Amino acid sequence: MLRKISRLFVIKTRFEAFLIIYALALGATTRGAAYLGEYPGTGGWLLFLACTGAVFLAGAKILDCLKYERAAKEAEKLASAD
């Protein structure tokens, strides 16, 4: 039962990854907008850019991990077929 529940939290497809990245981007822009309100001027814009930059880094890592897992699964399948 616990295994079934844990499978809900695994990103399996690129579509799921893009949905998660989109949700991260929405949260980051909301946080960045709050920073612009708290810290007007250059400081607020730098914090806003830091929030959105973190989403770019996280999104790239998520997509790279999906590519790596798919390649590892294919290699395992080829090794077990021999």
Backbone bond lengths (Angstrom), bond angles and torsions (degrees), N, CA, C in turn:
res aa  C-N    CA-C-N  psi(-1)  N-CA   C-N-CA  omega(-1)  CA-C   N-CA-C  phi
1 M - - - 1.452 - - 1.531 110.95 -
2 L 1.324 114.63 -42.48 1.459 119.00 179.94 1.520 110.97 -65.64
3 R 1.326 116.56 -33.36 1.458 120.61 178.12 1.532 110.81 -65.64
4 K 1.323 117.26 -39.45 1.466 120.51 178.28 1.524 111.48 -63.90
5 I 1.314 115.94 -39.86 1.457 119.80 179.71 1.525 110.16 -69.01
6 S 1.322 117.26 -40.36 1.470 119.53 -178.98 1.523 111.92 -67.28
7 R 1.327 118.81 -26.88 1.463 121.29 178.04 1.525 112.05 -67.69
8 L 1.315 117.71 -19.82 1.462 120.91 177.41 1.522 112.10 -67.97
9 F 1.332 116.57 -23.79 1.454 121.11 -175.32 1.526 112.97 -101.11
10 V 1.324 116.98 16.64 1.457 121.85 178.90 1.529 108.48 -105.85
11 I 1.330 115.89 130.50 1.461 121.08 178.29 1.533 107.10 -83.06
12 K 1.329 116.92 118.04 1.456 120.47 -175.19 1.524 113.28 -105.66
13 T 1.315 118.28 -31.56 1.463 120.51 -174.68 1.525 110.34 -125.04
14 R 1.337 114.57 163.22 1.465 119.79 177.71 1.526 110.73 -64.89
15 F 1.332 117.06 -32.53 1.463 120.25 178.65 1.529 110.70 -61.59
16 E 1.343 116.63 -45.35 1.458 120.40 177.26 1.523 110.71 -62.21
17 A 1.332 116.26 -38.90 1.468 120.31 179.12 1.521 110.30 -62.94
18 F 1.327 117.00 -43.90 1.459 119.46 -179.83 1.526 111.77 -66.53
19 L 1.328 117.98 -33.72 1.469 120.01 175.33 1.528 111.09 -63.93
20 I 1.314 116.40 -41.64 1.462 120.36 179.51 1.530 110.45 -67.52
21 I 1.326 116.82 -42.07 1.458 120.53 178.59 1.526 110.41 -62.86
22 Y 1.332 116.78 -39.16 1.464 120.76 177.27 1.528 110.66 -62.11
23 A 1.336 116.73 -43.81 1.468 119.94 178.98 1.526 110.84 -64.25
24 L 1.328 117.02 -39.96 1.464 120.01 176.39 1.519 111.25 -62.39
25 A 1.331 116.61 -40.10 1.461 120.82 -179.46 1.530 111.14 -66.00
26 L 1.327 117.08 -39.89 1.466 119.46 177.43 1.520 111.27 -61.94
27 G 1.317 116.21 -44.86 1.461 119.81 178.72 1.520 112.24 -64.65
28 A 1.331 116.01 -39.66 1.467 119.67 -179.10 1.519 111.56 -67.15
29 T 1.323 117.43 -40.28 1.463 118.82 179.78 1.529 111.09 -70.18
30 T 1.321 116.69 -33.45 1.465 119.72 175.80 1.536 110.22 -64.98
31 R 1.335 115.40 -44.32 1.463 119.51 177.93 1.529 110.67 -64.93
32 G 1.337 115.97 -39.34 1.463 120.11 178.25 1.514 112.01 -64.23
33 A 1.332 116.92 -38.51 1.464 120.27 177.57 1.528 110.56 -65.53
34 A 1.326 116.41 -36.15 1.465 119.50 176.60 1.526 110.25 -65.97
35 Y 1.331 116.31 -38.77 1.464 119.10 176.57 1.523 111.43 -63.26
36 L 1.331 116.83 -38.73 1.467 119.27 178.14 1.520 111.59 -62.82
37 G 1.333 116.34 -34.09 1.461 119.91 177.04 1.519 112.43 -71.60
38 E 1.337 116.50 -38.61 1.467 120.77 -178.49 1.517 112.36 -76.70
39 Y 1.330 115.50 -40.71 1.461 121.00 -175.38 1.524 109.46 -122.84
40 P 1.311 118.07 81.78 1.469 119.02 -179.76 1.527 110.73 -67.18
41 G 1.309 114.55 147.87 1.461 119.10 178.47 1.518 112.31 101.52
42 T 1.310 114.17 -156.14 1.459 120.95 -173.49 1.525 112.44 -64.09
43 G 1.312 117.72 -39.12 1.464 120.94 179.93 1.513 112.51 -60.17
44 G 1.325 116.68 -43.16 1.456 120.93 178.30 1.518 111.98 -64.50
45 W 1.341 115.76 -40.88 1.468 119.19 179.38 1.520 111.41 -67.14
46 L 1.321 117.37 -36.30 1.464 120.00 177.61 1.530 111.24 -66.22
47 L 1.323 116.51 -40.43 1.465 119.71 176.61 1.524 110.98 -66.59
48 F 1.330 117.11 -38.34 1.461 121.29 176.80 1.530 110.28 -60.79
49 L 1.328 116.05 -45.44 1.465 119.95 178.76 1.525 111.92 -65.54
50 A 1.316 117.23 -34.48 1.459 120.03 177.21 1.524 111.16 -65.05
51 C 1.333 116.61 -39.84 1.471 120.55 178.11 1.525 111.13 -62.95
52 T 1.323 116.32 -47.30 1.466 119.03 -178.00 1.526 110.96 -72.85
53 G 1.314 117.70 -32.28 1.461 120.25 177.02 1.517 111.77 -64.55
54 A 1.321 116.74 -35.60 1.466 120.35 177.79 1.524 110.71 -63.09
55 V 1.323 117.31 -35.04 1.465 120.24 178.19 1.524 110.52 -66.94
56 F 1.336 117.50 -39.80 1.459 120.05 177.41 1.521 110.71 -60.93
57 L 1.324 117.01 -44.04 1.459 120.65 179.81 1.527 111.78 -65.38
58 A 1.331 116.62 -44.62 1.463 120.34 179.70 1.522 111.36 -65.64
59 G 1.322 116.82 -40.89 1.465 120.21 178.83 1.509 112.03 -63.40
60 A 1.309 117.03 -41.71 1.466 120.18 178.26 1.523 110.60 -63.74
61 K 1.314 117.02 -40.16 1.472 120.86 179.96 1.525 110.66 -66.57
62 I 1.315 117.69 -41.58 1.469 121.35 178.79 1.525 110.17 -61.52
63 L 1.320 116.98 -46.76 1.467 120.20 -178.82 1.526 111.39 -67.44
64 D 1.330 118.17 -37.60 1.458 120.82 176.70 1.524 111.46 -64.50
65 C 1.321 116.51 -39.73 1.462 119.97 179.55 1.527 111.14 -65.49
66 L 1.309 117.11 -38.13 1.467 119.66 176.92 1.525 110.77 -62.77
67 K 1.326 116.05 -42.52 1.459 120.61 179.22 1.532 110.40 -64.01
68 Y 1.333 116.63 -42.28 1.458 121.37 179.56 1.526 110.93 -64.55
69 E 1.329 117.37 -45.13 1.464 120.54 -179.37 1.520 111.30 -63.78
70 R 1.325 117.40 -39.48 1.462 120.27 178.27 1.524 110.45 -64.26
71 A 1.332 117.81 -43.02 1.466 121.38 179.11 1.529 110.98 -65.18
72 A 1.328 117.23 -40.03 1.464 120.63 178.76 1.521 111.10 -65.46
73 K 1.324 116.10 -38.74 1.461 119.95 178.68 1.530 110.87 -66.14
74 E 1.331 116.82 -40.82 1.469 120.74 177.32 1.530 110.91 -64.51
75 A 1.328 117.19 -42.11 1.463 120.70 179.00 1.519 110.91 -64.30
76 E 1.318 116.84 -39.25 1.463 120.77 177.97 1.524 110.85 -65.71
77 K 1.329 115.21 -39.79 1.461 119.46 179.12 1.533 110.70 -64.96
78 L 1.325 116.87 -40.68 1.472 120.59 178.12 1.525 111.60 -67.64
79 A 1.313 116.42 -38.03 1.473 119.91 -179.67 1.522 110.84 -69.02
80 S 1.314 117.83 -36.58 1.457 119.90 -179.80 1.524 111.71 -76.69
81 A 1.329 117.93 -22.01 1.469 121.07 179.42 1.528 110.75 -75.52
82 D 1.348 117.26 -27.10 1.469 120.36 -179.59 1.460 113.47 -78.18
